[in-house]
Amino acid sequence: MPEARSSDAAYLELLSRRAPVEAYDEPLARAREAGAPAAELAALENGKLLALRIRAELEGRRRREAELTALIETVHDLAGLRDLDDVLRAIVQRARSLLGTEVAYMSLTDHERGDTYMRVTEGSVSARFQQVRLGMGEGLGGLVAQTARPYVTDNYPTDERFRHTGPIDAAVGEEGLIAILGVPLLLGGRDVIGVLYAADRRARVFEREQIALLGSFAAHAAVAIDNARLLSETRDAMAELESANETIERASDVHDRLTELVLRGGDVTDVAAAVSEVLEGRVEFVEPSAASAHPSVERSRSAGHAMRDGDTWVTAVTAGGELLGALVLHGHPLLDPVDQRTFERAAMVTSLLLLARRSAGEAEQRVRGELLDDLLDSTRHDPRLLRDRAARLHADLDTPHVLLSARLEGPTGGPSGGHSEKSSEGPSGGPSAGASGRVGPAEREESLGRQRLWAAASHLAATRHGLAAARDGGIVLLLPLRADGTPSRTAGEIAAELGHSAGAPVTVGASAPVAAPAAESGAVAAAYPEARRCVDALRLLGRTGEGAAAEDFGFIGMLLTDSRDVGSFVRRTLGPVLDYDARRGTDLVATMDAYFACGMSPARAKDELHVHVNTVAQRLERVARLLGDDWQSPERALETQLALRLHRLAGAVGG
């Protein structure tokens, strides 16, 4: 028995240092040279085979552990499933939920027949479709299975890129599918075990991020399928070597811990904290801007695993080739293989968290844009329905709001890009290539500016519980009016904030307050032209990059509003003088009238007022203290005279 334990230890030592396959012959060879009995040799032979099985399993797991289940919502489902059919159904159901399509399905590869066959469907209604088989290279799915590359079409029946056959077209036609996305289920980067699809019965463009997300999901789904197939064999192998089992259990425990953390709604800082505790070191998440400047991050990104950098370890957080950041483990110069894989697994969890958050954010942006589009386009709506839609976005449309129109200014001072159309999806950001198909630096910078403007506007709408939409080549915002705020102040704040985020001047015009957008049908639609006129006025006055409301333009502001609020204009212009006369019983307004009527001559005004010229001078000094020393400047003098006339007319009508 001591010899058996010694040989077991030898095989365990080989496993621990990940020795090559040839090294597993050495214990048996030494025993033969020593003349060991047949029973001992047989035991050693059996131990070698068992150790090789464990090694093969461990090597397979090392490859599989580099990836985690692509959808956070599916991790809990897949973790508790043991039956292959349950795993396949969960994958297809979650794929459909992930992309929000009407149908999702999976075909598996039949290596003996050299084709793929439909295995699981979700949302399908056609029996023919559920039984279809695709030869390699036939249809979209056969091409994915043959090339191991994703393919997508927004209109499969008319897409000539694919080899159409009668049975496949009949099945697709009976199901009514139009837009189809198919990604390979890959093991080891080469072995295509099947194809995962998401499809709609209408034309639809699948975005690059959606293709990358489903591709990432498919990679983890392939691992889940393979795990289900190999589960019984894995259990047997684990039972034979207890120490190896402890290693695997530890990795599984970390997996479950991270899974539970994510399902509880944790974020990247929670993942970093959990891994810090497990690895007994300090783990931090580094944003993409800082991560891209770190040489070790780029090496990790290229190699696909964590890299050591002195006393730290770095692993890139990526998705579909995009760098989303990095995890950095401090004060841990040595990591055993299990801990290294744990660290790399945390990076995968982090990437999926970030992708899920991005998808959720984009979906919320679309919903906010659609609601604002409806308010802008409709003069009649159901207040109850609007309140329900707004409540789901944490917006209260029964409080005062201000509508803002924002325009990004281009290099020439004009509005940057844009065409007259609405879009709740936000600016695409794709610069126009022109006839030559080339995109210059100016176009690229303009495109980046539009993307940054839309991102900043969407963030503002979310954090201020408002709405945002892209329209007429610019951005429209509907934001709650703060208790101490005014449309003018809000426009200035938003212009500064958006300009800083976009990296270029942003001109913002504000409407008059909309008391209750949900209750006042058509109020938002009516406010939009006023906000746009304020933007145009700012640009005509050479004030690009600023924010303003109609009240900021003096008497011109009355031309920008539909209300023609004469009283407010008079109050803004003469308010301090009117209040002074009311309190003191004076008549400074009459003095100002006479002063302007006499060509701004105090000497002539004294005769009109029948007072001494010094009295006129004293009254005018009082007016200057009330209105400011520049009240007689040409621009203000014009506004003041207009306000005096309107005040006099209002008094005559009132009398």
URPESUL-V279784 format. One record per backbone hydrogen bond with DSSP energy under -1.0 kcal/mol. CO is the residue of the C=O (numbers start at 0). NH is the residue of the N-H. If there is no record, write none. Layout:
# URPESUL-V279784
{{CO:NH} {CO:NH}}
This chain:
# URPESUL-V279784
{{0:4} {1:5} {2:6} {3:7} {4:8} {5:9} {6:10} {7:11} {8:12} {9:13} {10:14} {11:15} {12:16} {13:18} {14:17} {19:22} {20:23} {21:24} {22:25} {24:28} {25:29} {26:30} {27:31} {28:32} {29:33} {30:35} {31:34} {36:40} {37:41} {38:42} {39:43} {40:44} {41:45} {42:46} {43:47} {44:48} {45:49} {46:50} {47:51} {48:52} {49:53} {50:54} {51:55} {52:56} {53:57} {54:58} {55:59} {56:60} {57:61} {58:62} {59:63} {60:64} {63:66} {73:77} {74:78} {75:79} {82:86} {83:87} {84:88} {85:89} {86:90} {87:91} {88:92} {89:93} {90:94} {91:95} {92:96} {93:97} {94:98} {95:99} {95:100} {102:198} {103:121} {104:196} {105:118} {105:119} {106:194} {107:116} {109:113} {109:114} {114:109} {115:133} {116:107} {119:105} {121:103} {125:129} {127:130} {128:131} {131:117} {133:115} {134:137} {137:141} {138:142} {139:143} {140:144} {141:136} {141:145} {142:146} {143:147} {150:181} {152:179} {155:158} {162:138} {164:168} {165:169} {166:170} {167:171} {168:172} {169:173} {170:174} {171:175} {171:176} {177:155} {178:199} {179:152} {180:197} {181:150} {182:195} {184:192} {186:189} {186:190} {190:186} {192:108} {193:184} {194:106} {195:182} {196:104} {197:180} {198:102} {199:177} {199:178} {206:210} {207:211} {208:212} {209:213} {210:214} {211:215} {212:216} {213:217} {214:218} {215:219} {216:220} {217:221} {218:222} {219:223} {220:224} {221:225} {222:226} {223:227} {224:228} {225:229} {229:233} {230:234} {231:235} {232:236} {233:237} {234:238} {235:239} {236:240} {240:244} {241:245} {242:246} {243:247} {244:248} {245:249} {246:250} {247:251} {248:252} {249:253} {250:254} {251:255} {252:256} {253:257} {254:258} {255:259} {256:260} {257:261} {258:262} {259:263} {260:265} {261:264} {266:270} {267:271} {268:272} {269:273} {270:274} {271:275} {272:276} {273:277} {274:278} {275:280} {281:329} {283:327} {285:325} {286:290} {287:291} {290:293} {293:297} {294:298} {295:299} {296:300} {297:301} {298:302} {299:303} {306:313} {308:311} {310:331} {311:308} {312:328} {313:306} {314:326} {316:323} {318:321} {321:318} {324:316} {325:285} {326:314} {327:283} {328:312} {329:281} {335:339} {336:340} {337:341} {338:342} {339:343} {340:344} {341:345} {342:346} {343:347} {344:348} {345:349} {346:350} {347:351} {348:352} {349:353} {350:354} {351:355} {352:356} {353:357} {354:358} {355:359} {356:360} {357:361} {358:362} {359:363} {360:364} {361:365} {362:366} {363:367} {364:368} {365:369} {366:370} {367:371} {368:372} {369:373} {370:374} {371:375} {372:376} {373:377} {381:385} {382:386} {383:387} {384:388} {385:389} {386:390} {387:391} {389:392} {389:394} {390:393} {396:517} {399:480} {400:513} {401:478} {402:510} {403:476} {404:508} {405:474} {406:506} {407:415} {409:412} {413:409} {418:420} {420:471} {422:469} {439:443} {440:444} {441:445} {442:446} {443:447} {444:448} {445:449} {446:450} {447:451} {448:452} {449:453} {450:454} {451:455} {452:456} {453:457} {454:458} {455:459} {456:460} {457:461} {458:462} {459:463} {460:465} {466:477} {468:475} {469:422} {470:473} {473:470} {474:405} {475:468} {476:403} {477:466} {478:401} {481:484} {485:489} {486:490} {487:491} {488:492} {489:493} {490:494} {491:495} {492:496} {493:497} {494:498} {495:499} {496:500} {497:501} {498:502} {504:408} {506:406} {507:547} {508:404} {513:400} {515:519} {519:522} {521:525} {522:526} {523:527} {526:530} {527:531} {528:532} {529:533} {530:534} {531:535} {532:536} {533:537} {534:538} {535:539} {536:540} {537:542} {538:541} {542:545} {545:507} {547:509} {548:551} {549:552} {552:555} {555:558} {563:565} {564:568} {565:569} {566:570} {567:571} {568:572} {569:573} {570:574} {573:577} {574:578} {575:579} {576:580} {577:581} {578:582} {579:583} {580:584} {586:590} {587:591} {588:592} {589:593} {590:594} {591:595} {592:596} {593:597} {594:599} {595:598} {600:604} {601:605} {603:607} {604:608} {605:609} {605:610} {611:615} {612:616} {613:617} {614:618} {615:619} {616:620} {617:621} {618:622} {619:623} {620:624} {621:625} {622:626} {623:627} {627:630} {629:632} {632:636} {633:637} {634:638} {635:639} {636:640} {637:641} {638:642} {639:643} {640:644} {641:645} {642:646} {643:647} {644:648} {645:649} {646:650} {647:651} {648:652} {649:653} {650:654}}
